[in-house]
Amino acid sequence: MAEQSTSSRVVLVTGAGSGIGEATARRFAEAGDRVLVTDVDLDAAQRVASEIGDGAHAIQLDVSDPEQWDRAVTEAEKAAGGPIEVLVNNAGLIWNNRIEDTDVAQWRRVVDITMIGTMLGIRAVVPQMRRAGKGVIVNTGSTAGLAGFVGLSAYSSSKWGLRGLTKCAALELADDKIRVNMVVPGVIETPASRAAGFPTTLPGQPIPQVAQPAVIADASYYLASPDAYYVTGSELVVDGGRTIGAAR
C-alpha cells in the first residue's frame, strides 16, 4: 500500500531562481506544499517566492558552502514551521570547454556546486528528515551523466558522480525512511542551457524537440510523491529518447 499523502510538506529546492529549479518550486507550491526557494542569486529567489505567494520563502544559498547550508536549513524550518521533508538538489553549473583548455579552478567550481553541493545538501537535511520520521531527496542529473559530450568534461564528470552519490545515499538512508532518487533531464530550454550553447533543434532524437522545464518539475514531483513509495536509488530519464540511440 502506498503512503498516505501528506498535505503541505516543507520542500527545499536549490537553484530555484530560474529554469528547472523555478519550475520545480512552482510545481510543489501548486500542490499545496510550503516551498523554500533557494538560490545564490537572492533577488531571483525573492522574485520566484513573491510570485508563488503564500507558503513560499526565499533564502540565499551557495550550495558549495557548508556553513550556508547549515544556516539555510535552520532558517527553512523556522520560516516553514516544520522540518524539511523534501529536498530537490537542483543547483548546478554548466561550463563548456575542452579538456586541453581547462582551467582547474573552474573545473573545481563546477564539481563544488554540482556534486559536492548535492552531498552537502543531503548531509544538512538528514537530521530534520529523521525528526520528521521520513523524507525524500531528488537529485537533478543530466544525460551528460549517461554519456560523454564534447566540451562538457567538468559538467559530465560531476553528473556521473551524482549517480553514485544518489545510490549510496539511498542505501545509507533507507532505514530512516528517506528515499533518494535522481531525475535525468535531456535538453531543456533554460537560461543556463542557452548560455552553454545547447542545441535548439534535435532532429536525430526520437522525440525531436527541446522540452520545457515543467516536464522535469513534474518528474521530480512524482519521485517525491507517495506514488513513488517503492522507488529509491533510481534514475528517471526524461530526455525524449536522446540516450537510447539515433532515431534516423
Secondary structure, 3 states (H helix, E strand, C coil): CCCCCCCCCEEEECCCCCHHHHHHHHHHHHCCCEEEEEECCHHHHHHHHHHHCCCEEEEECCCCCHHHHHHHHHHHHHHHCCCCCEEEECCCCCCCECHHHCCHHHHHHHHHHHHHHHHHHHHHHHHHHHHHCCEEEEEECCHHHCCCCCCEHHHHHHHHHHHHHHHHHHHHHHHHCEEEEEEEECCECCHHHHHCCCCCCCCCCCCCCCECHHHHHHHHHHHHCHHHCCCCCCEEEECCCHHHCCCC
